[in-house]
Amino acid sequence: MSAQVYAAPTTIANDRVAIALGEDGVAEVRLVRGDKMNALDPEMFQRIIEAGHTLHQMKGLRAVVLSGEGRAFCAGLDLSNFSRKPPEDEPALTERTYGNANRPQQVAMQWRKLPVPVIAAVHGVCFGGGLQIASGADIRIVHPETRMAVMEMKWGLVPDMGGYALWRGLVRDDVLRELVYTNREFTGAEAQTLGLATYLDENPRERALAIARQIALKNPHAIRAAKRLHAGMHERETDAILLEESIEQHAIMRTRNQIEAVMAEMERRKPNFEDV
């Protein structure tokens, strides 16, 4: 059963992922395998990727809030995976089946690949692959008592869902090494000091939705351009960044949505943007 899209917020039972697109252009994406703390098994991987594909195709999308149902955001890899025998036709991890990523990497990287901002609302438990999924978001709102860990070393593995790419610019190198090598658990409160949480909040989902709704009131062309600029700022040389800024700005200036942003501010009213 694929991820489903609804015109108004709706809770979906007996599925892995639910999507609800509101009239404000904010899509709530919920991991709904709450009875298993949203742990990642093969079906969960596939449903999350399908949700990402759905969001890419969604008209009127302005921002995404990603959260988990039940007691956890995501507890990481389902331990039943360790005893699972892979099908003969399952691609090797070294195969790039989703552009520059394999399937597990795409589950986390796709949030950075989405053209609109993604805000993760993290509570309960956020281990291993769950932490890498949250790290794929642009912004992370975390309950201060959330239990978090780069868990893979506990099972004799290394983080391999895009973590090393996603943690650049978030966590200091020596701190990241300690978290990976020891797989020690830390709280959401400590996560903020480490760089893995943007803000702490007793109600992460409500805070995330408030930020998403604020973003949804901005020029959607400018928001998408800003996300593209952020995506390349760590890889590009200074000259390339300067040119890319100019290219993006040139494409936005004096367009209908840019003019509408100015007029709405001057007239102190809600803007009426054309959808991207």
N, C-alpha and C positions, 0 to 999 in steps of 0.2 A: 504494500500500500504506500503510495507516494505521499510526500508532503502536500497538504491541502491549503488552499487560499480562501480566505473569507473576507467579506466586505466590512465586517464589524468584528470586534474582539469576541472570540469564541474559544472555549476550552475543548480540546479534542481528547477523548479517552481511547485507550487501546491502540496507540500509534506511537511512533518514535519522535516525530517532529510536527509541530503545528505552527502555522503562519496566520496572523491576523493583520490585515491592512486596514488602518483607520482612514477616515475621511481627511485627516490632516497629513496623510502621506507617510505616517510612521508605521512601519511594520514590526509587529512583535513576533519574534521567533522563539518558540519554547521547546526545549527538550523535554519530552513527556514520558520518558521511561522512568518515572519516579520510583517505582517499586524496586528498581535496580540502581538507584542513585544516578541515573542517566549514564551508566557505564557504557563503554564503547565496544560493541560487538560488530561483526561484519554488516549486519542489517542497519545498525545505527550509523556506521560510516556512510553507507549508501544513502540513507534517508537525509542525512545532513548535507551531503553533496547535492542531492536532488533539490533540497531547500535552497541552496545557493544558486542553482541554475534557475529556479523559479523566480528568485529575487532579481536576478540579472534581467529577466524578461518582463518584470513587473512595471506597468505604466503608472506614473504618478508617484513613484517611490522617492521619498526625500531623506529618510534615515531609518536605521534598523536598531531595535533593542533585542539583544540575545540573552536569554535567561534559562534556568532549569527549573522544572517542576519538582515539588517534594522537598526532601531534606538536603539536596545537593545541587550545585550547578552542574558538575560532572565529576564522578569519582575516578575517571581515567579508564584504562583498559579493563574490560571485563575479563576476569581471571580465567573464565572458561576458554578464552582464546589460546591459552598455553597448551591445552590438550586437544585443540582443534587440528585436524589434518587438512591442510590447504588443498583445494581442488587442483587437479592437474593443469587446468587452464588458467589458474590465477597468476597474473603477471608478477614477475620478480620485483622486489622493492626498488631495484636499480632502474627499472623501466619507467620512463616519463609518460605516464598515461593521461595526465591532465596538464598539458603545456610543459611547464618546468617542474612539475611535481608528480609524485605517485599518489595513490588514493589516500593513505593516511595523512600525507602532507597537505593534500588539497582540503581536507576537512578543517584544518586550521588556517591555511594560507588564503582560502577563498574569501574570508572576511576582509583581508587587505585588498583583494582583487575586485571586490564589489565597488561600483563607482560612487556609492554614497557612504557617509559615515556610519560606522557600526559601534554601538555602545554595549558592552557586556555588563550585566547585572549579576554579581557573583555572591553566592551565599553558601552556607553549609560546608561542603567539601569541594575542593578544586585541586585534584591531583593529576600528575602526569599529563596524559593527553588532554584532560580537561583544562589544565593550566595553559597548554599550548593553544587550545581553541580560544580561550579568553584573551591570550596574548595577541591573537590575530585581530582583535577589535581595535578600533582607533582609540577608544576610551574605556577604562574599566572602573566601575563603581562597585566597591567591595564592602561587605559587612565586616566590621572590625574583628569579629570572632570566627570568621571563615578559616577553616583548616586548609592549608595550601602546602604543596611540595612539588619539586621536580623529582618525581618518584622513580623514574626508570632504573636508576642504578640499584634500587632495592631488588629488582628482578634480574640483575646482571645485564642490563641493556643500557643504551644511550638514548637521550631524547632524539626522536626522529620524525616528528610531525611538524617540522618547520621551526621548532623552538629556537635554534641557533640563528636563523634568519630574523625571526620576529623579536628576539630579545636585544638585538643591536639597538643601541640608543636608549634602552630602558634600564638595563642593569649594568653596573660597573663590572668590568671583566673579572677581577679577582673575586668579587662577591658571587658572580654567576658560577665560577669554577667551584667555589665552596658548596653552593646549593646543589650542583650537579653531582659532585664527587661524594657528598655525604647523604644525599636524598633526605635531609632533615626537614621536619615539618615546621612551618611558621604560620603565624596568624595573619589575618587581613591587615591588622594594624601594622605589623612589621612589613608586610608587603608594600605598603605605601612608602616606608623609609627605604626599601630596597629598589623601588622603581616599578614594581609590578602592579600597583594599584594607583589609579589617578586620584580618586577620592574615596573616603570612607563614609558609609552611611548605614544607619540602622534599617533602612528600607531601600536597598539598592535598586530594586525595580522601579519604584516611584521616582527616585532621583534620576535614573537613566531615562525614563520616559519624559521627565521634565526637560532634560537637556535635549533629547531628540526632538521634542516639540518646538523648542527654541530654534534648533537648526532648521527645522522644516519651514520656518518663516523667513529664511534667507533665500537669496537668488539661487535656485537649484543649479544653474550653469556655473556660478561662481563657486559653490560648494564642491561640485564635482571637479572643477579645475584645481581647487585647493588640495583636494585629496590626491590628484595626480601629481602635483608638485611635491607633496609630502612623500609620496611613494618613491620618488627618485632622488631625494635630497641627500641620502647617505651614500649613493653609488656614483653620482655625477660629480664632475669637477666643477669648480666655481664658475668658470666661463659658461659651461653648459647650463647650470642652474639659472644664471642671470638671463641667458637667452630664452630659456623655457618660461621663466616668469613673464617676459615681454610677449612671447607668443600667446600664452594663455590670456593675458590682459587684453591684448589687441583683439582677440576673438570675442571678448565679453563686452568691451566698451561700446556704449551707444546702442546696444541691443535692447529689445523690448523689455526683457526681464531686468536688465541693469537700470534702465530708466524708471521702471516700475518700483524698484528698490528705493531709488532716490525720492520719487513722488510719495510713496507710502510713508517714508520717514518725515518728509516735510509736512504732509497732511495728517500725520499722527494716526494712521489707520493700518489695518491689516493688509498686507500686499496681496495682489491677485496675479500670481505668476503663471506663465505658460509651462506646462509639464515638459520635461525633457524626454 
